[in-house]
Amino acid sequence: MKTTWSFYGRARERADILRLIHRGHWFFCSITGRRRIGKTTLIRNAVKEAGVRAFYVQMPDSDAFGVVNAMRDAVEDHEMTDIVNPEKILSLADVAQAVGAICRSGCIVVIDEFQYFHRKALYEFTSYLQNDVDRLREIDVGGGLFVLGSIHTEMTAILEDQSSPLFNRLTDRLQLGHWDFATLVEMFRAHGIEDPRAWLFFWTLFEGVPKFYHDAWQQDALTGDDGHRRVALTRLFLEGLSPLRDEAENWFLRELRGRYDSVLKVVAARQPCSHAELRDAFKAEAGDEKQLGGYLKILIERYSMIEMRKPIFSADRQRNARYVITDNFLSAWLVALGRAADLARIQPVERAVVRADERLTNLEGFAFEKMIREVLRQASANGKGPISLTMMVEGWWDKPDSGLSNIEIDVIGVDTDAERILFGSCKRSADKHTGASLAKSRAHIESFLSTKLGANYRRYEQIHYAFAPVIGVDRRHEITTHGFVPMDLLEFAQAVMTRKNL
């Protein structure tokens, strides 16, 4: 195992922040992204590289008293007492004034967990902060203010709602997403993990969340050696000191009330599932489906825990939408890890590992489709993929009542400029790409092209791909014989590792 952990990727985001710090004007920038995505680490890394003085305060999930105490402690810890007297910070108004004073000194101020100020007990802080922001913009001092938040809708309400005191005050915005595939490959190879099947295993668990990979490294569980699945599951989730044993409860589920957890579990167990399937399952689970729509709306729009996927080419209101869990970690927890963690409390850990691994193996097929769609987008953006996309890549399936319910295509990518269309079949194991399965995929493609919608693309040049994590020589020959192009994750790594200039 590599003995050190590096700062991986984020070159474009780091460059954006450095330009912001050095442009010579005071700024007010929001950085949003899911928990553990690396917002704080990115800022700290950029500030260190910039060589400027910075002040960081993490707001607690508390009331005004807790916020005041957090600010007082941060002033002392960052040795800002020459600028602000911590003993005079007694209210939310004082906290805002302290932020303004530190900014006026030329420092970079970072307020983490800023979304808590959306709560009623703390909301008045936004009015106090507005006064200082307006003064700072007028005098245009050096330095700036970063506000970091993990619940996008609440950050939007604080900063972009027209009724908010801070409306139209931001000078810059940055949305921080997952590590891209190139960064993942860079990190995996830095730690000696060359087997793409291990890449898929870890991606199914963690997707592109840096903190989770760092936790795995700290526990000596970031390895591609034989037994890596058992080691990772045991050390990260199932032992008494496992760092991620309570992660989902602490950071995903604790804010939810009512039947939200039931909706999440129903979706996770059946994803991708139609609204009718979800309604019937929720009724069996909860006894009443009347509130399902309200729960779904909040889980989709506020928490971004569920995504409503539509087949490519679909209109917004078509009834063939499917529901999936947005986050890989949450999906893995609901399908496999949570149940295994409970089992490990009363039975031998090895038994819990076997159960978790079985369920994760099934989940990996679904996760691999998602991975291929993401990597195709990234490869296209890099100018290196099998197709230059002019439309976001997605799968295609029928409406439940279409009479064509046998049609299912994992991946479709379209280049309308060159009139090319890619059809892809995804298998977790290349051995599943048999002659029979490929013939079935081709039949589905022909059925799609015979529909009214598909007929629009019949004149396009068709390219048929068979995707798997690893594809050996013999399997490549069989896939090619059936008119499909084999492509595995090693080839995708080659495509995305050559980055565009920033």
N, C-alpha and C positions, 0 to 999 in steps of 0.2 A: 504493500500500500504506500502511496505517496505520503511523505511525512509532513508536507505543508499543504495548506489550502490557499488558493489564489483567488483573485478577483477575476471572474470569467465574463467575457462578453460585455454588453452594454456600451460599446464604443460610441455609437451614435448618441445615445442618451447622455453619456458623460461629456461628450463634446458639446452638446446643446447646453448643458449646465455650465460648463466652463465659459462658453461664449456669453452666457447670461451674467455670470459673475464679473467678467472682465470688460463688459461693454461700457462701464462708466456711468450708468444711470441706476437709480434705485428701482428695484423691481419687486413685484408681488406675484409669486408663482405657486400654483397648486400642482401637487404630484399625487395622482391617485393610482390605485392598483390593489389587488386582493392581498390579504394578509400573507406575510412571509415571502412576498414577491421580491423583496430587496430594496424597498424605497429608502430606508434609513441607511443601509450599507452603501447604496449608490451616492447619496448625498455626502456621506462621510468621506468616501473615496475621492469624490470630485473636489470637495473643500480642501482635503489634504493636498491634492495635486495642485490646486490653485494657490496654496500657501497663504490663505487669508484667515483671519480670526473669526471663529464661529461660536454660536450659542445654540445649544440644543435642549429642548424641554419636551418630555413626553407627557401628554395630558392623561390623567387617570380616568377610569370609568367610575366617576364619583360625582360629588356635588361641588358647589362653589368653594367650600372649605378645602376639599381635596385639591382643587386646581390651584388655589392660593398657596397651599403648602408645597405642591410640586414646583411652582414657580420660584418660591423662596429657596428651596433646596437647589434648584438648577442654578440660580444666581450665585450661590456660594460655591457649588461644585465647579462651575466654569470661571470662577474668580472674576466676576463682574461687579464686585462690591464697590469698585472705584467709579462705576457708572450708576448703579442702583443700590439703594440701601434695602436689603431684604426685609428688615424689620418694619419698613413702611409699606410693604405689600400686604394689604389687609382685605382687599375686595377684588372683584373681577375688573372693576375700573382701574385699580392699581396694577393688575396684571397687564392690561392693555397699555397703560402708560409705561410700564417697564419694557415691554416689547418695543415701543416707539423710541424710548431713550437708548436702548441698545442698538437699534437700527441707526439712529442718528450718530452714533459713535463710529459708524462705518463697518460694523460687524454684520455677518450673515446670521440671521435668526432662522431657526428651524423649529416649527411647532408640529409635533407628531400626534397622531390620533385626533386630528382637528375635527373629525366628524362628530365628536361628542358635543360640540357647541351647538349642534342642531337640537339638542334636548332642551325642553322648556326651562329647566332649572339653570341652564348655562347660557341661554340664547342672548341675554342682554349683553354678553361679552362682545357680540358681533357689532353692536352699536358703538361700544367704547373703542373697539379696534378701528372702526371706520374713521373716527375722528383723527386717530394717529396716522392711518394710511393716507388720508387726504392731505395732512400737513407734510408728510414725508414726500409725497408726490410733488407738492408745491415747491419745496426747497431743493428737491432732487439731490439728496445726499448720496454718498456711496453706499455700498452694502445692499441688502435686500432681505426679503422675507419669503421663506418656503413654508407652505402648509401641506402636511402629508395626511392622507386619509384612505381608509380601506373600504368604506361603503360609498360607492359612487353616487347613489341617489341622494344621500344626505349631504355629501360634499357639494353636489350640484345645487341642492336647495339652499345651502348657506351662501354660496358664491355666485350663482347664476340666476336664481329666482328674482324676478323684478321687485318683489316685495321685501327682499333681504337688504339689510343695511350695507352689505358688502357687494351688492350687485354692481357690475361694471367696474369693479376696482382691480381685478386681476390684470396683470400685464402679460402673463405667460401661463401656459398650461402644458402639462406633460402626463400622458397616460402610460403607465409602466405595465407592460405585459410579461408573459412568460419568456424564459430563455428561448431563443429560436433553436432550430435543429443544429445549425452550425456550432453554436455555443455548447450545446449538449455533447456533440461529438468531440469538440475540443476538450471539454471537462472529462468525458469518459476516457479518452485516450491519455490524458495527463495522469489518470489513475490506473492505467494499464487494462482498461476494459475494452476489448476489441470485438467481442462477440455481440452482434446485433440482437440476438435473442435476449441477452442481458440488458441491452439498451431498452428493448420493448418492455421488459419486466419492470425496470425502474420508472420508465415513462408512464406505464399504467398506474403506478403508485403516485408519482410525484409530478408528472408532466414537466413543466419548465419552472418549478418553484425552487429557487436557489437554496433557501433555508433548509428544506428537507434533504437535499443532497449533502449539505454541510453536516446535518445531523447524522446522516448515514456514514459520512467520512469519520466523524468523531467517534462513532461506535465501532469502527473497523468493519463496517458492513457495506461499504462501497467497493465491491469487488466483483469481478467476472469469473472467479474461480468456480470449480465444481462445488455445488452446495450453496451457491450465493443466494438462492431464493430462501432456503431454510435459515441461513445466517441473518439475512436482512429482516425477515419476518420475526424471528425470535428476538433479536437485539433491539429492533426499533419499535415493536408493537406488543410483544407478548410476555416479556420478563418484567419483574417488579420495577426496575429502574428504566424501562424503555422510554425514551424521550417523547415518542409520538403516541403513547398509549391513550392519552386523554386529549389529543390534539383536536379531534373533531368536536368533542363535547365542549371544549374550552373556547374554540374560535369559530365554529360553524353553527352549532346547534343551541348554545346556551341562550342566545337572544330570541329564539323562537318559542312561541306559545301555541296553545290549542292543538290543532290537528296537522300543523305543518310537518312534523316529523313523520306522520303517517303518509302524507302525500309524497314526501321524499323517498320513503322506503318503498312505496308502491311503484314509483317511477324507476328507482334503481333496480328493482327486481325484474322489471319487464322491458326496460329500455332497449331500443326505441319503441315507444308505445303510442297508439292513437288516443285521441280524446275519449272515444267510446270504451276502449280497453281500460283506460285510466279511471273513467267514471264507474265502470262495473266493479273494478278491483277495489276502488275506494269505498264504494257502497258496501261491499262484502267486509271490508276492514273496519269502517267506521259506522256502518249502519245507515248512513244518510249522505247522499252526494250533493245536497243543495248548496253547501258552502264551498264546494270544490273550486268553483270559478274564482272566488275571492282569495282563497289560499294560493291558487296558481298565479294569479296576478301579482301578489306580493312576492312570491318566491322567484318570479321571473323578473319583475321590474325593479323591486327594491334590493333584493339580496343577490340577484343573478345566480341563484343556485340551480335553477331549471332553465333550459333553453327549449324553445319551440322551433324545431327544425322543419323546413319546408323543402320539398324536392326542387332541384334546379328547374328553372323556367316557370316556377309556380307563381300565380298571383297571390297577393297578400291574404285574401280571404278564402282561399281554397281549403277544403275540408280534409286534405290528406296530410296535415301537419303531424309530426311525431314529437313526443316529449322525451328529453334526455337530461341527465344530471350534467351540469356544465363543467364542474371541476373534477378532474381525475381522482384526486385524493378523497374527496367526499364520496364519489362513486365507489371507490375501492373500500372505503370504510363501511358504507351502508350495505354493500354486497357481501363482503368477506371479513374485513378486519375487525369491525365492531363485535360481530358474533364470536369470532375467534378469541378476542381479548376477554370477553365474558367467560368463554369456555375455559381459558387458561387459568382463571381464578379458582376453578373447582376440579380440573382434570389436568393430567400431565401436559406440559407445554408441547411436546412432540405431537400429541393428538390434535391439539389446536392448530399447529403448523400445517399438518396434512389437510385439515378441513379448509383452512384459509387458502392454501396453495391450489386446491381443487377449484375453489370458487374463482380465484384470480385467473386461473388458466382459461376458464370460460369467458371472463371479462376481457381478457387480452385480445380476443378476436374482435370485439366491438371497439376496443381502444386502438387496435391497429388500423382500422378503417379511418378513425379520426386522425391518427398520426399521418397517414398517407395524404389525406386531404390537406392537412396543415403543411406538410413538406412539399407537396406539389405547388402550393401557393408561394412558399418561400423560394423554391427553386426557380419558379417563373419570374419572381421579382429579382432574382439574381441573374436572370438571363441564361440559366444553365439547365433548365428542366426539360422534360420530354415534350412540353407544349408551352407556348407563350399564351397565358390566359388573358382573355378580355372579359371574362365572367367568372365570379367566385366559384370555385370547384365545390361540387356537392353530389350526393347520390340522387337516384330517381326511383320512385315507387308509385303504385297506383292508389287512387282513392278507394276506400273500402267497398264502395258500391259501383265501381267502374265496370265490373265484369271481366277485368284483366288482371286480377289480383296475383297472377303468377309472375308478373314482371317485377324484377328487383335488380337494380344495377348499383353496385357499391359506390362507384366514382364516375362522374362525368365532368370533363373539362373542355371548355370551348374557346377557340380562337376565331372570332368572327371575322377578323381582318384577313387572315389567311384561309378562312373557310376550312378549318380542321377541327375535328372533334375526337376527344380521347375517351374511351370506355375502359374502366379498370375493374378487375376482380381482385379482392383482397383476401388472403388466407394467412392465418397465424403460422401455419406450417406449409412449406412449399409442397410437401407430399400430398396435400389436399388439392393441388392443382392437377387433377387427373384429366384424362381425355374426356371422361363423362362430365366432369364439372365444367370444363372449358366449353364443351359443346352446349351445355345448359346456359352458360353465360352468353354465348353467341346467339342462342335462341331468344334470350331475353332482349338482347340488343336489337334483333330483327323485329321482335314484337313491338318494341318501343318505336322503331323507325316506321312501323306501319300505322301508328296512331296519328291522329290529326296534328298533334304537337310535334311528334318525332319526324313527320314528313318534311318539316321545314329544314331538317339537317341531313336528309338523305343524299343530297348532292355534295355534302362536305366530304373531304378526305377523312377516312376513319383510321384511327390507330387503336389497337386493342392491346392492353397491358395486363400482365399477371404480376401482382405484387405479393411479396412475402419478405420476412426479415432476412432470411438467407436462402439462396437458391443455388444448389449444386449443379455440376456439369450435366449429369444425366437428366435431371429434372428440366434444366434449361432446354435440352434437346427436345424433350417431349412437348414442352410449352410452345416452342418455336414451330414444331411440326403442326400444331393445331392453329397456327396463325396468330398467336399472341406473342408479345414482346416481354420477356422476363425482366424484372427489375427488382432488386432488393435494396436494403438499407445501406449497404456498403456503396452501391452505385449512387444513391441519393447523397450520401456523405461527400462523395467526390464532386457532385453537382453543386452543393451549397457551400462547401468549404472555401471556394474562391469567391470572396466577397466583392461587391461593388465598392468603388471608392466612396468614402463618406462625403 
